[in-house]
Amino acid sequence: MVKEIQLNDTKIKITQYEEEKEENGIRISVTFNVTSDDYHDITTLLYKGTFDVIVPEKHLEFRGTIQEYSTSITNLYEKGQIGEFKLTLKEGTK
């Protein structure tokens, strides 16, 4: 099971990973937890929208753009909160 991905220079520990090969590239979907301490850094990163994506355990690297993004909680500024983020990235999209 894949336990980590990297978006640009940020490593993210994940709890779920799915990968699909499509006509125009690869699509990956991941789930990961974000604590209130990491919330600002992660959301600032995700606002960029397009990333150098690395999946070390799969020896996979591509330039990917967010296709879907959701979170289980909208206010992680409250100390001690943990939110579950779901993210789908597709290779080569602008």
C-alpha positions as semicolon CSV with decimal commas, in nm:
position;residue;x (nm);y (nm);z (nm)
1;M;0,000;0,000;0,000
2;V;0,118;0,350;-0,084
3;K;0,181;0,548;0,235
4;E;0,312;0,880;0,103
5;I;0,296;1,118;-0,190
6;Q;0,490;1,433;-0,257
7;L;0,342;1,751;-0,403
8;N;0,623;1,982;-0,512
9;D;0,853;1,972;-0,207
10;T;0,587;1,868;0,047
11;K;0,559;1,506;0,161
12;I;0,210;1,397;0,269
13;K;0,132;1,076;0,458
14;I;-0,181;0,921;0,308
15;T;-0,440;0,673;0,433
16;Q;-0,587;0,568;0,097
17;Y;-0,452;0,552;-0,259
18;E;-0,613;0,470;-0,593
19;E;-0,452;0,490;-0,935
20;E;-0,608;0,476;-1,280
21;K;-0,437;0,483;-1,615
22;E;-0,639;0,691;-1,858
23;E;-0,611;0,776;-2,224
24;N;-0,435;1,107;-2,154
25;G;-0,228;1,004;-1,851
26;I;-0,262;0,890;-1,494
27;R;-0,519;0,986;-1,235
28;I;-0,456;0,929;-0,866
29;S;-0,695;0,973;-0,576
30;V;-0,566;0,999;-0,221
31;T;-0,708;1,048;0,127
32;F;-0,506;1,200;0,408
33;N;-0,554;1,357;0,748
34;V;-0,469;1,719;0,822
35;T;-0,430;1,852;1,173
36;S;-0,512;2,205;1,281
37;D;-0,134;2,262;1,309
38;D;-0,079;2,173;0,940
39;Y;-0,402;2,318;0,797
40;H;-0,267;2,652;0,679
41;D;0,040;2,501;0,508
42;I;-0,159;2,228;0,333
43;T;-0,439;2,454;0,209
44;T;-0,187;2,714;0,089
45;L;-0,012;2,437;-0,106
46;L;-0,336;2,302;-0,254
47;Y;-0,444;2,648;-0,376
48;K;-0,159;2,626;-0,629
49;G;-0,367;2,368;-0,817
50;T;-0,087;2,212;-1,024
51;F;0,209;2,021;-0,884
52;D;0,508;1,802;-0,947
53;V;0,360;1,477;-0,813
54;I;0,581;1,197;-0,685
55;V;0,460;0,860;-0,560
56;P;0,787;0,707;-0,431
57;E;0,655;0,355;-0,368
58;K;0,526;0,333;-0,727
59;H;0,829;0,503;-0,888
60;L;0,576;0,743;-1,040
61;E;0,638;1,108;-1,123
62;F;0,419;1,344;-1,325
63;R;0,293;1,700;-1,349
64;G;-0,062;1,690;-1,215
65;T;-0,358;1,919;-1,160
66;I;-0,634;1,891;-0,901
67;Q;-0,954;1,745;-1,048
68;E;-1,146;1,697;-0,721
69;Y;-1,083;1,817;-0,367
70;S;-1,290;1,789;-0,051
71;T;-1,251;1,797;0,324
72;S;-1,456;1,661;0,612
73;I;-1,420;1,979;0,817
74;T;-1,413;2,344;0,713
75;N;-1,262;2,508;1,021
76;L;-0,934;2,349;1,116
77;Y;-0,814;2,670;1,279
78;E;-0,952;2,538;1,608
79;K;-0,666;2,370;1,797
80;G;-0,675;1,990;1,819
81;Q;-0,898;1,935;1,514
82;I;-0,823;1,675;1,244
83;G;-0,983;1,680;0,902
84;E;-0,989;1,414;0,632
85;F;-0,892;1,551;0,291
86;K;-0,968;1,376;-0,039
87;L;-0,774;1,478;-0,346
88;T;-0,777;1,361;-0,707
89;L;-0,491;1,463;-0,935
90;K;-0,474;1,410;-1,309
91;E;-0,159;1,406;-1,516
92;G;-0,101;1,673;-1,776
93;T;-0,412;1,887;-1,734
94;K;-0,394;2,263;-1,719
